[in-house]
Amino acid sequence: MDTMIKKRIKQLKKGDQNAFVDIVDLYKDKIYQLCYRMLGNAHEAEDIAQEAFIRAYVNIESFDVNRKFSTWLYRIATNLTIDRIRKKKPDYYLDAEVAGTEGLNMYSQIAADGILPEEEVVSLELSSTIQQKILRLPDKYRSVIVLKYIHELSLKEISEILNIPVGTVKTRIHRGREALRKQLRDL
């Protein structure tokens, strides 16, 4: 895969804009998921993911083809997401009532294919609860938890994406897990 990406990047640097379409197709879901897991908002995640690809496209000349492209792209997306989080704290949660309704909350906006079995509902609620708890973590812990456990990146990759030492990544993962554990203990 790296060989194909390097080939596309070289084509893009030579002016072949269609090569970028292949790059976007390959990474769009991963970048969106990263942004969504950190923001908890689909529309904002789409905006940030698009912005990450635009930044990558505009700055492709500065990319070193001897490095891993995915790490560079994840760094762009993570930095943009953290900037968005710092600028705007979440103004709603899934359990908040939707304005103009009689008791409906954001959970009612989650699509479902008919009636879910009880076990799937419990799993969905647990997943949603964990996502809510992740969103309440401080930015520095949220980013490492999402990159490590949702995107399953190595400590070295996380270190490169966030531009911090591996030791700091380990510490933040440990502290982030402890913070999550405390929040989940209250359930």
Protein Blocks (a to p, Z undefined) as FASTA:
>chain_A
ZZmmmmmmmmmmnopaklmmmmmmmmmmmmmmmmmmmnopaklmmmmmmmmmmmmmmmmm
mpcfkbcfklmmmmmmmmmmmmmmmmpccfbdfklccehiahiafklmpccehjadfklm
mmmmmmmmmmmmmmmpcfklmmmmmmmmmnopafklmmmmnopafklmmmmmmmmmmmmm
mmmmmZZ
